[in-house]
Amino acid sequence: MTEHLTIVDHPLVQHKLTHMREKTTSTAGFRRLLREISNLLAYEVTRELPVTTREIETPMNTMQAPVLDGKKLVLVSILRAGNGLLDGVLELIPSARVGFVGLYRDEETLQPVQYYFKVPQELEDRLVIAVDPMLATGNSSVAAIDLLKKAGATNIRFMCLLAAPEGVARMKEAHPDVPIVTASLDERLNEDGYIVPGLGDAGDRMFGTK
């Protein structure tokens, strides 16, 4: 994966994203759609996983068949909204290791504040996929990637539902080696640091909090 930004424009992804954007979509519906979209985005973010072969026996004969190679990959949820994407990816890759980065955004400075960090060992030998629905200012994402690199990660990808141009630029400046996979690059950020047109606060809509 060489491109810094990949926009997954598959019709199913875009259809489901439209329903998520609508303000009348229920909490249960939003949660279900987020899980379904994360399933589809996971196909793209894992497209270049290393594979090897092993001999298997089919009902017809034996063959050398492709299987995933290397250590189990790591999924890292940027709390709290990242958990919505995490669930969908785990359905596709149930053997993945899981880590958590707890960050919240200071509403005055828009800067991230860390409150939790727990990740698997041997990150340097694993593909690490960080997930967070929104790449807005990019401050929290950059901070999370900073922490993952300090913990040893060298092969990192970032998966989000929506991205703003400001967040993509911030990530590219800070971490040009981390590819981004998203369902949409939206227009801009508003004065409060929210993505426009966006879909509101993903965590609030997923968990029914306001």
C-alpha positions in Angstrom: 0.0 0.0 0.0 1.8 3.1 -1.3 -0.8 5.8 -1.7 -1.1 8.0 1.4 -4.9 8.3 1.0 -7.3 5.7 -0.4 -11.0 6.5 -0.7 -13.1 3.4 -0.9 -15.8 4.4 -3.4 -17.6 1.0 -3.6 -21.3 1.5 -4.1 -22.2 -0.5 -1.0 -19.9 1.6 1.1 -21.3 4.9 -0.2 -24.9 3.7 0.1 -24.4 2.8 3.8 -22.5 6.0 4.5 -25.4 8.1 3.1 -27.8 6.4 5.6 -25.3 7.1 8.4 -25.1 10.7 7.5 -28.9 11.2 7.8 -29.7 12.7 11.2 -32.9 10.7 11.5 -30.9 7.4 11.5 -31.4 5.7 14.9 -28.6 4.7 17.3 -29.2 1.0 16.6 -29.2 1.7 12.8 -26.0 3.8 13.0 -24.2 1.2 15.0 -25.2 -1.6 12.6 -24.2 0.5 9.5 -20.8 1.4 11.1 -20.1 -2.3 11.7 -21.1 -3.2 8.1 -19.0 -0.4 6.6 -16.0 -1.4 8.7 -16.3 -4.9 7.3 -16.0 -3.5 3.8 -13.2 -1.0 4.6 -11.3 -3.9 6.2 -11.0 -5.6 2.7 -9.1 -2.5 1.4 -6.9 -1.9 4.4 -5.8 -5.5 4.4 -5.4 -5.8 0.7 -1.6 -6.3 0.8 -1.3 -8.6 3.7 1.7 -11.0 3.2 0.7 -14.6 2.2 2.5 -17.9 2.0 1.3 -21.3 0.9 0.8 -24.6 2.7 -0.3 -28.0 1.4 -3.9 -28.9 1.9 -6.1 -31.7 0.7 -9.3 -30.8 -1.1 -12.0 -33.4 -1.9 -10.3 -33.8 -5.3 -6.5 -33.7 -4.6 -3.7 -32.0 -2.7 -2.6 -28.4 -3.6 -0.4 -25.6 -2.4 -3.0 -23.1 -1.1 -2.4 -19.4 0.1 -2.6 -18.6 3.8 -1.7 -15.4 5.7 2.0 -15.2 6.7 3.7 -13.7 9.7 2.5 -12.8 13.1 -1.1 -11.9 13.8 -1.9 -8.4 12.9 -2.9 -5.8 15.6 -6.1 -3.7 15.5 -5.9 -0.6 17.7 -9.1 1.3 18.6 -8.8 5.0 19.3 -11.4 5.2 22.1 -14.2 5.6 22.3 -15.7 5.8 18.8 -13.0 3.5 17.4 -14.7 0.5 19.0 -17.5 0.8 16.4 -15.0 0.1 13.6 -13.1 -2.4 15.6 -16.1 -4.7 16.0 -16.6 -5.0 12.2 -13.0 -5.6 11.4 -12.8 -8.3 14.1 -15.7 -10.2 12.4 -13.4 -10.4 9.3 -10.2 -11.1 11.2 -11.2 -12.7 14.5 -7.6 -13.8 15.3 -6.2 -10.3 15.4 -4.7 -8.9 18.5 -6.3 -5.8 19.9 -5.0 -2.7 21.5 -6.6 0.5 22.8 -5.6 4.2 22.9 -7.7 6.4 25.1 -7.7 10.0 23.9 -10.3 12.8 24.3 -10.3 16.1 22.6 -10.1 19.3 24.7 -13.0 21.3 23.4 -11.2 24.6 23.9 -7.8 23.8 22.4 -8.9 20.9 20.2 -5.8 19.1 21.3 -5.8 15.4 22.4 -5.5 14.4 26.0 -4.3 10.8 26.7 -6.0 8.8 29.5 -5.3 5.1 28.4 -2.8 3.1 26.4 -2.7 -0.7 26.2 -1.4 -2.6 23.2 -0.1 -6.1 22.4 3.6 -7.0 22.5 6.0 -7.2 19.6 4.4 -4.4 17.6 7.6 -4.1 15.5 6.9 -7.5 14.0 3.2 -6.9 13.2 1.0 -4.9 10.9 -0.9 -2.4 13.1 -4.2 -1.0 11.9 -5.4 2.0 13.9 -9.2 2.7 13.6 -11.2 5.8 14.4 -14.4 6.9 12.5 -13.4 10.5 12.1 -10.2 12.1 10.9 -11.0 15.7 11.7 -8.2 18.0 12.9 -5.9 15.0 12.8 -4.5 15.9 16.3 -5.8 12.8 18.1 -4.8 10.5 15.2 -1.3 11.9 15.1 -1.0 11.6 18.9 -2.2 7.9 18.7 0.3 7.1 15.9 3.0 8.8 18.0 2.3 6.5 20.9 2.2 3.4 18.7 5.6 4.2 17.2 7.0 4.8 20.6 5.7 1.3 21.5 7.7 -0.2 18.6 5.2 -0.2 15.7 6.8 0.3 12.3 4.1 -0.9 9.8 1.0 1.2 10.6 -2.2 1.9 8.6 -5.0 4.2 9.6 -8.7 3.4 8.8 -11.5 5.9 9.2 -15.0 6.4 8.0 -14.7 10.1 7.2 -11.7 12.4 6.7 -11.4 16.2 6.4 -8.7 17.7 4.2 -7.1 19.3 7.2 -6.8 16.0 9.0 -5.3 14.3 6.0 -2.7 17.0 5.6 -1.9 16.9 9.3 -1.4 13.2 9.2 0.7 13.3 6.0 3.0 16.0 7.6 3.5 14.1 10.8 3.3 10.5 9.6 3.9 10.3 5.8 4.6 6.6 6.2 1.1 5.8 7.4 -1.5 5.1 4.6 -5.1 6.3 5.3 -8.1 4.3 4.1 -11.5 6.1 4.3 -15.0 6.0 2.8 -15.1 9.7 2.1 -13.0 12.9 2.0 -15.4 15.6 3.1 -15.3 19.3 2.4 -13.8 20.9 5.5 -13.9 21.5 9.2 -16.2 24.0 10.8 -15.1 26.4 13.5 -15.7 23.8 16.2 -13.4 21.3 14.5 -16.2 19.0 13.2 -16.3 17.6 9.7 -18.7 19.2 7.2 -21.0 17.8 5.9 -20.0 14.9 8.1 -22.4 13.0 10.3 -22.1 14.7 13.6 -20.2 13.2 16.6 -19.7 9.5 15.7 -19.3 8.5 19.4 -22.5 10.2 20.5 -24.5 8.7 17.6 -23.1 5.3 18.2 -23.6 5.2 21.9 -26.7 7.4 22.1 -25.0 10.1 24.2 -25.4 13.8 23.8 
